[in-house]
Amino acid sequence: MSNITVQPIDGTNFKESIPGIVHVFRDDKVVPWHRPDECLEWIARRIERGFYIAVACDGNSIVGYSEWIETYDDGRKLLYLGIMQVDCDLRSRGIGKVMLDDGEKHAIHIGASHLRTIPEEERSHNFYRKYGFYDTDTINHITCHTSGSGVRFGEPIPVTLEIVNTHEFVFGLGQSSGRHMFECANHHPESSGYTAVTMNIPDGYLQFRYKKGTKNAEALYWSNKIPTVHTVDTILALGYEAGFDEVGFSFRTKYKSLFSDFPIIAKEDMDEDEIELERSVAL
């Protein structure tokens, strides 16, 4: 399909693209883009919050969708791909490659050194590797009971974009981007969706991301100091103080040893499904 073009969408033109985007997501029931009202609400919020969103077009028909966010990790600026969807009837025809190339152009424009993503499905890994992505890490998931140790540290310090952009994202890598997860926790477009509570913790910045009405939360933790077993213990104690029964941790392989002494409810090493991939950008 050599006539595919990619068009960025923004606050001036995104509404006219909603029917085409909904059609592209018609076979995906995981994200809400297959429902027109929610698609409109989500994309409006993403644009407002600085995501780079583009649609692939074949003539006047939308055949693909991509969503990127600028993120920082270990002193590097990266462009993180949170979602890329190709029309289910038109896959394996080069549309995905065209959208990746468009993402690289935007990365060059903003001065990002790498593209990064975590494919949702195992079959997608080889697609990204085919186009120059390489494995960088495996994201691990562990859920632990909270503990009532009476830990209290006073008033929390708000988590800001400056903090997100200048501190390592240690825990919470549901998406391998501290900025993406910050947006998911703090700027969810649905009032009944996920929200965050911020806690004061020594040596870092902590939020618990949770769905309203539940007792389970996900720890989002940014810090430039090396986490220890005591860090995990403190997070679980603060989770108890915040009213949660369980706290989930998503983290890089290098932090697996921190959890060896904790009673674990669920442990999931997503060696096949949650592999972080990157591709360098020719600046």
Number of C-alpha atoms within 10 A of each C-alpha: 11 9 8 18 17 21 15 16 17 18 12 7 10 18 14 11 14 20 15 20 27 22 19 24 23 15 11 13 10 8 12 17 22 20 17 16 12 16 20 21 15 18 22 16 18 23 16 11 12 12 21 20 22 21 26 26 18 16 10 8 15 24 27 28 26 22 21 25 20 23 21 20 17 11 10 14 18 25 29 28 26 19 15 18 20 23 19 15 9 13 13 12 12 13 25 22 15 18 25 17 13 19 24 22 16 17 25 16 10 13 16 23 18 20 23 24 23 27 22 14 11 13 11 12 21 13 15 21 14 10 13 12 20 18 15 13 18 20 25 23 21 18 22 20 20 24 19 13 13 11 17 13 11 9 10 14 13 14 18 10 12 8 17 23 21 17 20 21 27 22 25 26 23 19 20 28 27 28 21 21 19 21 18 18 21 15 17 18 18 12 9 10 14 17 21 22 16 17 23 18 21 11 13 20 23 25 28 25 24 20 16 14 8 11 15 21 26 25 24 27 25 24 19 14 11 11 17 13 14 10 17 18 18 20 24 25 20 27 28 21 18 16 14 21 17 20 24 24 22 24 21 19 12 11 16 15 10 15 17 9 8 13 11 14 12 11 13 11 15 12 12 12 17 23 22 20 21 22 20 16 17 11 12
